[in-house]
Amino acid sequence: MLYTLFVVAAVLLGWQGYEFWVAVGRQPRGERLERCRQSPQWKDGEFVNVHDTPTLTGDDGFFGQMWKFLFGRVDDLKPGRDIPVVKTSLKDIARTEEVCVWLGHSTVYIQTGGVRFLFDPVLTNKLPVWWFMRPFKGADAYTTDDIPEVDYLVITHDHWDHLDWKTVAALRDRVGQVVCSLGIGEHFEYWGYDPKKIHDLDWGDSIAVANSSLFTFHSSLKLRCLPTRHFSGRMGQHKTLWASYLIDGPRRIFISGDGGYDERFTQIGEQYPNIDLAIMENGQYDEGWHYIHTLPRELPQAINDLGAHRVLTYHNSKYALANHSWTEPLDSIYEHAKGQPWQLLTPRIGEPIRLNEQQTFEKWW
């Protein structure tokens, strides 16, 4: 809903036509569309959530919400200073190291079991909707030039703040395989990726992962595509699927993607116990969007449902995509983490989390 309006506005404001249409990508067709239609999540020509999930609720209506989003006034919507960043050389991290590095918003680099993963990379400011997704000063310290060769580029859904054409085009020669939820592979094929390297997954699907540089599969490491409660689309809606993921091996790492609270967190926690690290959405929310984004008051319960040992929250501290203080998501989870059985990790953008070590981070915001 929001994304479509901003894309249309970008065109009306004169965005260069060619780049705009390339960035939009392409909706599923042919065999890929047929596979979408066979999914249990497909109904009446589109993907649906397990529960009824309106993208917008409340009395403001669509235009009222848009007016509030565009012209509402919130104290500290953006930081008054540069975001503090740690510039880690990702290319110099040995493959033997177990590490997670948050690169801002929902972009996360993970190394585990000798395998490199990159989730939802948005590392340019060349989006067709750049005028509403301007990074906070300092938060854009990482660019595509900083990314090493990765074994798996993983996409949770195809909204503009999770899938950026300029970024994935720049990374194409450094990506071993692409993993995405159903239908999203069409964008990558349209953008010149080898179809043989693209894996469109449905909820419940998994793949055994390999170290691309050695062409060997890790005997005990899988990447699992799991449910979430959200929506998708770069212009038209719901023709591609949305997902969360679990890196499942000796160490379990859950990546939430975007989505409103429901019982899936309990189900995932019961099916995959002892999650070592949960990377959880925390930011860019509104009461009117509570079915599609987890609210701060719901987040602690979601973490407890999962039974995670350590928690990193993301989807914050880079863009102002909703009317709340930029520090509100971190302030809330920081307070709620007190006395909990899980440890909250609060690294700066770019500050490595050593997965096989116990670490504490200061309150930097």
C-alpha positions in Angstrom: 0.0 0.0 0.0 2.6 2.5 1.1 5.1 1.2 -1.3 2.8 1.4 -4.3 1.9 5.1 -3.6 5.5 6.1 -3.3 6.5 4.3 -6.5 3.7 6.0 -8.4 4.7 9.4 -6.9 8.3 8.8 -7.9 7.2 8.3 -11.5 5.0 11.5 -11.4 8.0 13.4 -10.1 10.0 12.4 -13.1 12.2 9.5 -12.1 14.1 8.2 -15.0 11.8 5.8 -16.7 14.2 3.1 -17.7 15.8 2.7 -14.2 12.4 2.8 -12.6 10.9 0.0 -14.6 14.0 -2.2 -14.2 14.0 -1.6 -10.4 10.3 -2.7 -10.2 11.3 -6.1 -11.4 8.9 -8.6 -12.9 6.0 -10.6 -11.6 6.2 -14.4 -11.6 5.4 -16.1 -14.9 5.6 -19.5 -16.6 6.8 -22.4 -14.4 7.5 -20.1 -11.5 3.9 -18.8 -11.5 2.6 -22.4 -11.7 4.6 -23.3 -8.6 3.2 -20.2 -6.8 -0.3 -21.4 -7.7 0.4 -24.8 -6.2 1.4 -23.3 -2.8 -1.0 -23.8 0.1 -0.5 -20.1 0.7 -2.0 -19.2 -2.7 -5.7 -18.4 -2.9 -7.9 -16.6 -5.5 -4.9 -15.4 -7.5 -2.6 -14.2 -4.7 -0.7 -15.2 -1.6 -2.5 -15.0 1.7 -1.6 -15.2 5.4 -2.7 -17.9 7.7 -5.0 -15.4 9.4 -7.0 -12.5 8.0 -4.4 -9.8 7.8 -5.5 -6.3 6.8 -2.6 -4.1 5.9 -4.3 -1.1 7.5 -6.7 -0.7 10.4 -8.2 2.2 12.3 -10.4 5.2 11.6 -7.9 7.3 9.6 -8.4 5.4 6.4 -5.8 5.1 3.6 -5.4 8.9 2.9 -5.4 9.7 6.6 -2.6 7.3 7.2 -0.7 8.6 4.3 -1.1 12.2 5.5 0.1 11.2 8.9 3.1 9.3 7.4 4.1 12.2 5.2 3.4 15.2 7.3 3.0 14.0 10.9 5.3 15.6 13.4 7.1 13.3 15.9 9.9 14.4 18.2 13.2 12.8 17.3 11.9 11.2 14.2 15.5 11.3 13.0 18.7 11.6 14.9 20.2 15.0 15.4 23.7 13.6 14.9 25.5 10.9 12.9 24.7 7.4 13.8 27.8 5.8 15.4 29.1 3.0 13.1 31.9 0.5 13.4 33.5 -0.1 10.0 34.4 -3.7 10.0 36.3 -5.2 7.0 34.0 -8.0 6.1 36.4 -9.2 3.5 39.1 -9.8 6.1 36.9 -12.1 8.3 38.2 -15.6 8.0 35.6 -18.2 7.0 36.4 -20.1 10.1 35.0 -17.3 12.2 31.4 -17.5 13.5 30.1 -14.0 13.2 27.0 -11.9 12.6 27.2 -8.3 11.5 24.2 -6.0 11.2 24.7 -3.5 8.4 21.7 -1.3 9.1 17.9 -1.7 8.8 17.3 -5.3 7.7 20.7 -6.0 6.1 22.6 -8.7 8.0 25.8 -10.6 7.1 26.3 -14.0 8.8 29.1 -16.5 8.8 28.5 -19.9 10.4 29.8 -23.3 9.6 32.1 -21.8 7.0 29.2 -20.5 5.0 28.5 -16.9 4.2 24.9 -15.5 4.2 23.7 -12.0 3.3 20.1 -11.1 4.1 18.0 -8.4 2.5 20.8 -6.2 1.3 19.9 -2.5 0.7 23.2 -0.7 0.3 22.6 2.0 -2.2 20.6 5.2 -2.1 19.5 4.9 -5.7 16.0 3.5 -5.2 13.2 4.9 -7.2 11.8 5.9 -3.9 15.0 7.5 -2.6 13.2 10.6 -1.4 11.3 8.8 1.4 14.1 6.3 2.2 16.9 8.6 2.9 19.4 7.0 5.3 20.2 8.7 8.6 23.6 10.3 8.5 26.3 7.7 9.2 23.9 4.8 8.8 24.8 4.4 5.1 28.5 3.7 5.9 28.4 0.3 4.2 28.2 0.0 0.5 28.2 -2.8 -2.0 32.0 -2.4 -2.3 32.3 -3.7 1.3 30.6 -7.0 0.7 32.8 -10.1 0.1 31.8 -13.1 -2.0 28.8 -14.7 -0.3 27.5 -18.2 -0.7 23.8 -17.3 -0.2 22.0 -14.1 -0.8 18.7 -14.5 1.0 15.5 -12.3 0.6 12.6 -12.3 3.1 10.2 -10.4 0.8 10.4 -7.9 -2.1 9.5 -4.6 -0.5 11.8 -1.8 -1.5 13.5 -1.6 1.9 14.5 -5.3 1.7 15.2 -5.8 -2.0 17.2 -3.1 -3.9 17.9 -3.7 -7.6 21.0 -1.5 -7.6 22.5 -3.5 -4.7 21.8 -7.0 -6.0 22.9 -6.0 -9.5 26.2 -4.8 -8.1 26.7 -8.0 -6.1 25.7 -10.4 -8.9 29.3 -11.7 -9.6 29.9 -12.2 -5.8 26.8 -14.3 -5.1 26.9 -18.1 -5.2 23.2 -18.8 -4.8 20.0 -16.8 -4.3 17.4 -18.0 -1.8 14.0 -16.3 -1.7 10.4 -17.0 -1.0 8.1 -18.0 -3.9 7.9 -15.7 -6.9 10.8 -13.4 -5.9 13.2 -15.3 -8.1 11.5 -13.7 -11.1 13.0 -10.4 -10.2 16.5 -11.9 -10.0 16.1 -13.7 -13.3 14.9 -10.5 -14.9 17.9 -8.7 -13.5 20.4 -11.1 -15.1 21.0 -13.8 -12.4 21.5 -17.3 -13.6 18.2 -19.2 -13.1 20.2 -22.3 -12.0 21.4 -20.3 -9.0 17.9 -19.1 -7.9 15.9 -21.1 -5.3 12.3 -20.0 -4.7 11.1 -21.6 -1.5 7.7 -22.1 0.1 7.1 -22.1 3.9 8.4 -25.4 5.2 10.9 -25.9 2.4 14.6 -26.1 3.1 17.9 -26.5 1.3 21.2 -28.0 2.3 23.8 -25.2 2.1 27.3 -25.3 0.7 30.5 -23.3 0.8 30.6 -21.9 -2.8 34.3 -21.4 -2.8 34.9 -25.1 -2.0 31.7 -26.5 -3.8 31.1 -28.7 -0.8 27.8 -29.0 1.2 27.9 -28.6 4.9 26.8 -32.0 6.2 24.7 -30.6 9.1 23.6 -27.1 7.9 20.2 -26.3 6.3 18.4 -23.0 5.5 14.7 -23.3 6.2 12.0 -21.0 4.9 9.4 -20.4 7.6 6.1 -18.4 7.9 5.6 -14.8 8.8 2.6 -12.5 8.7 3.1 -9.7 6.2 2.5 -8.9 2.5 4.5 -8.2 -0.6 4.8 -6.4 -3.9 6.8 -3.7 -5.6 3.7 -2.4 -7.5 1.1 -5.0 -7.6 0.5 -6.8 -4.3 0.7 -10.4 -3.0 2.0 -12.1 -6.1 5.2 -13.0 -4.3 5.5 -14.7 -0.9 6.9 -13.3 2.3 9.0 -15.4 4.8 11.2 -15.7 7.8 14.2 -18.0 7.8 16.2 -20.3 10.1 19.8 -21.2 9.6 19.6 -24.7 11.1 22.7 -26.5 12.2 24.8 -27.0 15.3 23.9 -23.3 15.9 20.4 -22.1 15.1 19.9 -18.5 13.9 16.3 -17.2 13.3 15.7 -14.2 11.0 12.2 -12.9 11.4 11.7 -10.7 8.3 8.7 -8.4 8.7 5.4 -9.5 10.2 2.7 -9.0 12.8 2.6 -11.0 16.0 0.8 -14.4 16.0 1.3 -18.0 17.2 4.0 -18.8 14.6 6.7 -17.8 17.1 5.5 -20.5 19.5 5.2 -23.0 16.7 8.7 -22.3 15.4 10.2 -22.4 18.9 8.6 -25.7 19.6 9.7 -27.2 16.3 13.2 -25.8 16.5 14.2 -25.4 20.1 17.4 -23.9 21.4 17.6 -21.0 19.0 21.0 -19.4 19.7 20.3 -16.1 18.1 17.0 -14.5 17.0 17.2 -11.5 14.7 13.8 -9.8 15.3 11.9 -7.0 13.5 11.8 -3.9 15.8 10.9 -0.6 14.2 8.9 1.1 11.4 5.5 0.2 13.0 2.2 1.9 13.6 -0.9 0.9 15.6 -2.8 0.9 12.2 -0.2 -1.6 10.8 -0.2 -4.0 13.8 -1.2 -7.0 11.7 1.8 -6.7 9.4 4.5 -5.3 11.8 5.3 -6.5 15.3 4.7 -3.7 17.9 7.2 -3.0 20.7 4.8 -4.3 23.4 4.4 -7.6 21.5 8.1 -8.1 20.8 9.2 -9.5 24.2 6.4 -12.1 24.0 7.5 -13.1 20.5 11.0 -13.7 21.8 9.8 -15.7 24.8 7.6 -17.8 22.4 10.7 -18.6 20.3 12.7 -19.5 23.4 15.8 -17.8 21.9 18.9 -17.4 24.0 20.2 -14.2 22.5 18.4 -11.5 20.5 19.4 -8.8 18.0 16.7 -6.4 16.9 16.7 -4.8 13.4 14.5 -2.9 11.0 15.5 0.3 12.8 18.2 3.0 13.0 18.6 3.7 9.3 15.4 5.1 7.9 12.3 6.9 9.2 9.5 4.9 7.6 6.9 5.4 10.4 5.9 8.1 12.8 7.8 7.1 15.9 11.0 8.4 17.5 14.0 6.8 16.0 15.1 5.6 19.4 11.7 4.3 20.6 12.2 0.7 19.3 15.6 0.3 21.0 14.5 2.1 24.2 11.5 -0.2 24.5 13.3 -3.5 24.0 16.2 -2.4 26.2 13.7 -1.9 29.1 11.7 -5.0 28.4 14.9 -7.1 28.3 15.6 -6.6 32.0 14.9 -9.8 33.9 14.3 -11.9 30.8 15.8 -15.3 30.3 17.3 -14.1 27.0 20.2 -11.7 26.4 19.6 -8.6 24.3 22.5 -7.7 22.0 22.8 -4.0 21.0 25.8 -3.7 18.6 26.3 -0.6 16.6 25.9 -0.9 12.9 28.9 -2.9 11.7 30.0 -4.1 15.1 30.5 -7.9 15.0 28.6 -10.3 17.1 30.9 -13.3 17.8 28.6 -16.2 17.8 30.8 -18.5 19.9 31.5 -15.9 22.5 29.6 -14.1 25.3 29.5 -10.4 24.6 27.9 -7.3 26.0 27.3 -4.0 24.1 26.8 -0.5 25.4 23.6 1.6 24.9 24.9 3.6 22.0 21.7 5.4 20.8 
